[in-house]
Amino acid sequence: MAAADMTATILTIGDELLIGQIVNTNAAWIGEQLTLRGVEVIRSVTVGDSSRVIQDELGRALEAGRIVIMTGGLGPTHDDVTKHAVADFFGDRLTMRSEVLEAVEARFASRGIPVLDANRDQALAPESFQAVVNRAGTAPALIRGTKTPKGKGLVALLPGVPHEMQHFMEEAVLPEIEKLGVHGAIAHQTILTAGLGESLVHERLAGIEAFLARNVFLAYLPNIHGVRVRMTVRAATSDEAASRLEEVVAWACDRLGELVYGLGEDSLEGALGRALRLRGYTVSVAESCTGGLIAHRITNVAGASDYMVGGVVSYGNSVKSGLLGVDTSVLAAHGAVSEQVARSMAEGMRAALGSDTAISTTGIMGPGGGSPDKPVGTVWVGLALPDRTETRLLRLGMSRLRNKERAAAQAMNELRILLGKER
Amino acid sequence: MAAADMTATILTIGDELLIGQIVNTNAAWIGEQLTLRGVEVIRSVTVGDSSRVIQDELGRALEAGRIVIMTGGLGPTHDDVTKHAVADFFGDRLTMRSEVLEAVEARFASRGIPVLDANRDQALAPESFQAVVNRAGTAPALIRGTKTPKGKGLVALLPGVPHEMQHFMEEAVLPEIEKLGVHGAIAHQTILTAGLGESLVHERLAGIEAFLARNVFLAYLPNIHGVRVRMTVRAATSDEAASRLEEVVAWACDRLGELVYGLGEDSLEGALGRALRLRGYTVSVAESCTGGLIAHRITNVAGASDYMVGGVVSYGNSVKSGLLGVDTSVLAAHGAVSEQVARSMAEGMRAALGSDTAISTTGIMGPGGGSPDKPVGTVWVGLALPDRTETRLLRLGMSRLRNKERAAAQAMNELRILLGKER
């Protein structure tokens, strides 16, 4: 459990957040990471790029808790005032940090871009702060310990770019927070499922109430690829939390069976890759309506070239008949969006690239192109295996982008399940 | 101008926000709506379901500004404390609102569900508040006027469910805010650029200070596709704001030149599509390292089939030589990641599908595969036009997924710029 005294404020800075131009995903991510470490987030505050307001909030945050995580307002342009505001707050001069400066200069040099004074100024840091070099950008992280009414604390200033902020949190800030001494522990795991909706996943987990009574928390998080089941366990020690988490996750995975494609940060494309490797199979992709998205997702996995041969995006019918060898008479008789064409595309792709398996998609993604017979959202998927070809009919919605995502996910999931059944 | 005195605080309530289980999209939406009406959002605060903390924040908000929009913590479950906290703050008793009660009972009756006491309690409202019936849920909106140090103000409590909150804002809260007399208006526009980093975009806009002095506000928002430049103009009337915005946007677009691919919600793929249509050209895509992402993005645009013929994902070298006709001796002599292969892929793709233009990519996306000669992040782009083929060398970073996104964006942007120069 979160130590009652280990409390934090998240302070996100930027006019673009206040006026709603961007959604504050940083605050959610930081809140989650702190919570997982047993830190209680008591307030999350967003203010604009105003020095006075930033100082007010920093002062309040250090009265209310021991940890303050600030993000945003550290860029090279004139609208970024966080660093100066914080320096004034602590009565710090700004000093040039040679390590940061060298990293900034090296970064620009490697790209052949001139370094501007504004970029060099990013190596200036308030003197009481440690400046951690940014490997993914230019603004460093600034961290210092501090005394608070509730005990030893910490103030961190991080860039607002999400992946830079996340990197700094994991590498520099969270380790420092752990040193402050957090009591109790939380462990969590997310079970990733595809193939059924939220209520049916919930039904499969009937009986989980026995676990819930024992400090196990459950959340169903549906997204376009499926339903994620998030499980959080609180316990006195991290060992106890981990072992109880393992128990409930194993129980749930057993109930969910083939719906489960992975845990945590796994992806459908990663799961498909593992299924292909397990059988020693290669794959190729013939995409009409998904327009390259399946190939894109498969190749997001590092090392995918071991099993991904390639693909064809057959947007025009001439590509279907040309590169994929779909018979023009089949196209004429059944239309491009048909079971026959999906089958022929998958088989043609498999033959053209000599892969063991192939996925094909052909459908009507919208907003235009639907008919009473084949409304927007009609998609045929072909799945060619060494010994046979299967097809699937999907009935999706009206949104083009969502349809592409859902068709890609379902097509990959169907091949994953088919490969899992092969013995 | 947003009346200097018409300032607001957004107060979102819920432990699930603090622990990062859900992202605070409500704050962004409310911030945007208030900004559009000329209300200046000075702070957005999230706190947990704690009566004392909610009262503290409400008190602060009413000292700092005239408007407080609170969402969340109005549901029927025991952790929803907002209503009681606010009633105590104003010294109100809770009174039963028959109109709300009838609506709740009718809602449950129409679904054949029994009404629980917890649901009936949703019709209890602090006596000084107006209770607005919820047509989409059960919790009513609660609204009252109030005096603040800065003048007449307003406090609104809204449910946390986004579509219910939005409905109440539009139907009940924003009209009340307009009655408070918002002077002046804000207009904003975002200029979308690709091709240069934040500091160089900033340099191109040297001289913009003359506008900034006149109530024009500027923010640079870099993302993986480029730098967005957001301009906000405050003026006495919405007409004046619009015309001054037009003036500064035109000035900035002129300075930024070919970097600008669009405004507002435009996308690079949309801009490329427009450039192709303007010339009556078709395009095809031969993707090695981007793995289908360019084709995916191009086909995200509704109507892309007018100019997108198709593509090949040539992950294996056999696909480069097979479907794209890249000479195996060129592959052997220069390696797959080379200017020669990028050129040959683009020309081969253009010839194979008979398109007017073609884009190709070949590179090393990481994490593995780099060499001193060709480190991770090395990407060659080929751009085949009817009369010539150009190539570009990109030097990207170490992250596979970011490299794919950046290479796809830069390749599309380069073709867009080339097409713009054709006369």
Interface residues (C-beta under 8 A of the other chain):
Chain A: G14 D15 E16 L17 L18 I19 G20 Q21 I22 V23 N24 T25 A27 A28 W29 I30 G31 E32 Q33 T35 V41 I42 R43 S44 V45 T46 V47 G48 V53 E57 G75 P76 T77 H78 D79 S110 R111 G112 I113 L116 A118 N119 A136 V161 H163 A219 V285 E287 T290 G291 G292 L293 I294 A295 H296 I298 T299 N300 A302 G303 A304 S305 M308 V309 G310 G311 V312 V313 S314 Y315 G316 S318 V319 G322 L323 A352 L353 G354 G366 P367 G368 R400 L401 K404
Chain B: L17 L18 I19 G20 Q21 I22 V23 N24 T25 A27 A28 W29 I30 G31 E32 Q33 T35 V41 I42 R43 S44 V45 T46 V47 G48 V53 E57 H188 T190 G197 E198 S199 L200 H202 E203 F217 L218 A219 Y220 L221 P222 R230 T232 V285 E287 T290 G291 G292 L293 I294 A295 H296 I298 T299 N300 A302 G303 A304 S305 M308 V309 G310 G311 V312 V313 S314 Y315 G316 S318 V319 G322 L323 A352 L353 G354 G366 P367 G368 R395 G397 S399 R400 L401 R402 K404
